[in-house]
């Protein structure tokens, strides 16, 4: 089961697209609220989390961290969220972050050290410890990073490929009419 973290100010496209695509692929994703269960995104869309971070079971296989400057800052300010991300990274489990999250959440916690990463244009200087790549999605071991709302589908499809295989990712790609 993957935990997709939601904190006030999250970027809606970067949260809902991976949750939707992974669920289409049959991968269990739980929306995890930080600061409650009804979380308002950066553009005023409210999303109901499945559970709050304190209720998260121990058997989490990976974590997905959407961006949105305020949302990423709120995740970075959550000791429980940071502890989860650090633990999963130390265990070599999936740590995925998009947009502002690589710079705002992962970099300050040493997750990017010596790794190839990407993030939202303008956050390059905040990707401390990492080696910036302009690619839309970057995989370095258990770490997957991506650029922003326009890359959310590619990000989600890469997560599916890594979790359930290329055929399942292609199936979702075609069923959602993604551009070839």
C-alpha positions as CSV (number, residue, x, y, z in Angstrom):
1,X,0.0,0.0,0.0
2,X,1.2,3.5,-0.9
3,X,0.5,6.6,1.2
4,X,-0.2,9.7,-0.8
5,X,0.3,12.7,1.6
6,X,-2.2,15.6,1.5
7,X,-1.6,18.8,3.4
8,X,-3.3,22.1,3.1
9,X,-2.2,23.9,-0.1
10,X,-1.3,20.7,-2.0
11,X,-1.4,20.8,-5.8
12,X,-4.6,19.0,-6.8
13,X,-3.4,17.7,-10.1
14,X,-0.3,16.2,-8.6
15,X,-2.2,14.4,-5.9
16,X,-5.4,13.2,-7.7
17,X,-3.7,12.1,-10.9
18,X,-1.3,9.6,-9.3
19,X,-4.0,8.4,-6.9
20,X,-6.5,7.8,-9.8
21,X,-4.0,6.2,-12.1
22,X,-2.5,3.9,-9.5
23,X,-6.0,2.8,-8.4
24,X,-6.9,2.1,-12.1
25,X,-3.8,-0.2,-12.2
26,X,-5.1,-2.0,-9.1
27,X,-2.4,-0.6,-6.8
28,X,-3.6,0.3,-3.3
29,X,-3.2,4.0,-2.6
30,X,-4.4,5.6,0.6
31,X,-4.9,9.4,0.8
32,X,-3.3,10.4,4.0
33,X,-4.3,13.7,5.6
34,X,-2.0,15.9,7.5
35,X,-4.0,18.1,9.8
36,X,-7.3,16.4,9.3
37,X,-9.3,14.4,6.8
38,X,-10.8,17.1,4.7
39,X,-7.9,18.8,3.1
40,X,-8.1,21.9,0.8
41,X,-5.7,22.2,-2.1
42,X,-4.0,25.2,-3.4
43,X,-6.8,26.0,-5.8
44,X,-9.6,25.6,-3.3
45,X,-10.6,22.0,-4.2
46,X,-11.2,19.9,-1.1
47,X,-10.3,16.3,-1.0
48,X,-11.4,13.8,1.6
49,X,-8.4,11.7,2.9
50,X,-8.9,8.0,3.7
51,X,-7.2,8.4,7.0
52,X,-5.0,10.8,9.0
53,X,-1.2,10.3,9.2
54,X,-1.5,9.1,12.8
55,X,-3.8,6.3,11.7
56,X,-1.4,5.0,9.0
57,X,-0.6,1.3,9.4
58,X,3.1,0.2,9.6
59,X,3.0,-1.8,6.4
60,X,3.4,1.1,4.0
61,X,5.3,0.2,0.9
62,X,5.9,3.7,-0.4
63,X,5.1,7.3,-0.1
64,X,4.0,9.9,-2.7
65,X,4.5,13.6,-2.0
66,X,2.6,16.1,-4.2
67,X,3.8,19.6,-4.5
68,X,2.2,22.9,-4.3
69,X,4.4,25.3,-2.4
70,X,2.1,25.6,0.7
71,X,1.3,21.9,0.7
72,X,4.9,20.8,0.5
73,X,5.8,23.3,3.3
74,X,3.1,21.8,5.4
75,X,4.3,18.3,4.8
76,X,7.9,19.3,5.6
77,X,6.6,20.8,8.9
78,X,4.9,17.5,9.9
79,X,7.2,15.4,12.1
80,X,5.1,12.3,11.4
81,X,5.3,12.8,7.6
82,X,9.1,13.4,7.7
83,X,9.6,10.3,9.9
84,X,7.6,8.2,7.4
85,X,9.6,9.5,4.4
86,X,12.9,9.0,6.1
87,X,12.0,5.5,7.3
88,X,10.8,4.4,3.9
89,X,13.9,5.8,2.2
90,X,16.2,4.0,4.7
91,X,14.3,0.8,3.9
92,X,14.8,1.3,0.2
93,X,11.1,1.6,-0.4
94,X,9.5,4.0,-2.9
95,X,9.8,7.7,-2.2
96,X,8.1,9.7,-4.9
97,X,7.8,13.5,-5.0
98,X,6.8,16.0,-7.6
99,X,7.0,19.8,-8.2
100,X,8.0,21.7,-5.0
101,X,8.2,18.6,-2.9
102,X,11.7,17.4,-3.8
103,X,13.2,20.8,-2.8
104,X,10.9,21.6,0.1
105,X,10.5,18.1,1.7
106,X,13.2,15.8,0.5
107,X,16.3,18.0,0.3
108,X,16.1,19.4,3.8
109,X,15.9,15.8,5.1
110,X,19.0,14.5,3.2
111,X,16.9,12.3,0.9
112,X,18.5,13.7,-2.3
113,X,22.1,13.3,-1.3
114,X,24.1,12.2,-4.3
115,X,21.0,11.3,-6.3
116,X,19.8,12.4,-9.7
117,X,16.5,14.4,-9.3
118,X,14.2,16.9,-10.8
119,X,11.6,19.4,-9.6
120,X,9.6,22.5,-10.5
121,X,11.4,25.0,-12.6
122,X,13.1,27.6,-10.3
123,X,13.5,25.1,-7.4
124,X,16.9,23.8,-8.8
125,X,18.9,25.6,-6.1
126,X,16.8,24.0,-3.4
127,X,17.6,20.5,-4.5
128,X,20.6,20.5,-2.2
129,X,22.7,17.3,-2.3
130,X,21.0,16.1,-5.5
131,X,22.2,16.3,-9.1
132,X,19.5,18.2,-11.1
133,X,18.2,16.7,-14.4
134,X,15.7,18.5,-16.7
135,X,13.9,15.3,-17.5
136,X,10.1,15.3,-16.8
137,X,10.4,12.2,-14.6
138,X,13.6,11.0,-13.0
139,X,14.2,7.6,-11.3
140,X,17.3,7.0,-9.1
141,X,16.9,3.8,-7.2
142,X,13.9,4.0,-4.9
143,X,13.5,7.7,-5.6
144,X,11.2,9.1,-8.2
145,X,10.9,12.8,-8.9
146,X,9.0,14.9,-11.4
147,X,8.5,18.5,-12.5
148,X,4.9,19.6,-11.9
149,X,1.2,19.5,-12.8
150,X,1.9,18.9,-16.5
151,X,4.0,15.9,-15.7
152,X,1.6,14.3,-13.2
153,X,0.4,11.6,-15.6
154,X,3.9,10.6,-16.7
155,X,4.9,10.5,-13.0
156,X,1.9,8.3,-12.2
157,X,2.6,6.0,-15.1
158,X,6.2,5.6,-14.0
159,X,5.1,4.7,-10.5
160,X,2.8,2.0,-12.0
161,X,5.6,0.7,-14.2
162,X,7.9,0.4,-11.2
163,X,5.2,-1.2,-9.1
164,X,3.2,-3.4,-11.5
165,X,5.2,-3.6,-14.6
166,X,5.4,-1.9,-18.0
167,X,2.3,-3.7,-19.4
168,X,0.1,-2.4,-16.6
169,X,1.5,1.1,-17.1
170,X,0.8,0.9,-20.9
171,X,-2.7,-0.3,-20.2
172,X,-3.5,2.7,-18.0
173,X,-1.7,4.9,-20.5
174,X,-4.0,3.8,-23.3
175,X,-7.2,3.7,-21.2
176,X,-6.6,7.3,-20.2
177,X,-5.8,8.4,-23.8
178,X,-2.4,9.7,-23.0
179,X,-0.4,11.2,-25.8
180,X,2.2,8.8,-27.3
